[in-house]
Amino acid sequence: MKKICKISKKEFEITKKDLEFYEKMWVPTPTLCPEERQKRRLVWQNMSSLYYRECSATWKKIISNYSNDKKFPVYEKEYWFSNENNTLNFWKDYDFSKNFFEQFKELQNIVPRFSIQQQEPMENSKYCNFASNCKNCYLIFDSDFCENCLYSNVLKNSNNTLDCSYCHDMQYSYSSKNCEIWYKLFFSSNSINCSESYFLKNCISCNFCFCCVGLENKKYNIFNKQYSKQEYLEKIKSFKLGKYERISEMQNFFKEHIKKFTENKLEWRQNENVSWNYIYHSKNISDSYHIKDCEDVSYSQSIQKAKNCIDTTSFWENIENIYESATVWLNSSNIMFCFTVVLNSKNLLYCDTAYSSQNCFGCIWIQNEQYCILNKQYSKEEYQKILPKIISHMKKTWEWWEFFPINNSPFWYNETLAQDFFPLSETEILEKWYFYKQKEKSTIYNWEKYIIPDDIFDVDNEILKKILSCKICEQNYKLTELELTFYKKNKIPVPRKCPNCRKLERI
Ligand SMILES: [Zn+2]
């Protein structure tokens, strides 16, 4: 079956399998193409734009992914969870003379949220968002169980690792993506169980290899050519990899080398009936990527241990029957059109952030609640009576079975993952009537330009006091002591791009 997307006007396909899912979940076929549906979800995810601001209750200085110019109150986390705060004090009666998204927005503007998404225990890692169980980490996002890790996203169970995306079980590694089980890996992608190597792609169980593609169980290979141990070590030394110019040159050589190989099947692992890449130990997966241990999933991204999900982003651990939602964690099921649903939540519709809640509709930042509508408490009987009336009202306003419109997001478009994956210029954002976050003036400094030495050997601790400027976006950035030690120890030149540009390059 073919349909035309309401926004992009592009034709998109609805498969027989999709139709079975929609029937099972009692939903009609979508009105938007998969890309527009994904964009509508991603605009709710601001992982990495962090700000200093004040807590709206205690006036303490806090770090938050909500900038000061947002209308709603933002509390420090301890205060939000304290007895002083009850988000059911902010409620609305459903108004059948208005459309639902408008009423929801009004409620969004008054309900308090907390500053940053961190699950304890967290130690010395205050600049991390959507993170749990981290120690001594800095600017890592959507990451868990990490120690001494910096500037990474979707990094799990790793230590002493910098600039990595969609990786797990990494140690002493740098600038890599889609890799697992690594020790000292640099500038690599789509590889597993390797060590002491640079520039690998699609490799399995390789050690001491340089600029190689599609190798398995190899040692001392350079550009897929076998060398003796002695020759290998001499050649690597002669490359002088601590120099920025040499690393850039090698990056270009490697890009050319990759072109000699056809796309490798290693990217599909232990799967049954899957399309697309970056899918592991899964069954019946279509039009999705970064999927692990899942079954019956379509049009989704970054999902682990989930079943029967369509149009979903960022889910993990025992998740089932989800449609058009983002960020759902830990034992949650029957969730539709929701953002951030955590821990044993069930039967939620159109909610923005719910902890351990069940049978709620249109609620905002609730915890341990049941039978609420627009944050107002109802009895079970009342809830069951009013919900069908709301649904028939929303059918009349053409809102039912649609995820929230982009401007219902609490973030501006260019603060979110939507900007990372579907980048728009300021003019394009404003032309579409989306909200645009202006760059804060204080982030651009006038300073004496510091020339970073080409060779890491010539860089000393003085650099830690310097403000550097990204060669792509001109955003200022600084080095931390932890990263300078890492660069020196591993003979890696200081990056000339800011952490955000480096991330965009990786993803
Ligand atoms: Zn930059």
Residues whose N, C-alpha, C, O or C-beta is under 5 A from the ligand:
A	BS01	ZN	C470 I472 C473 E474 Q475 K497 C498 C501
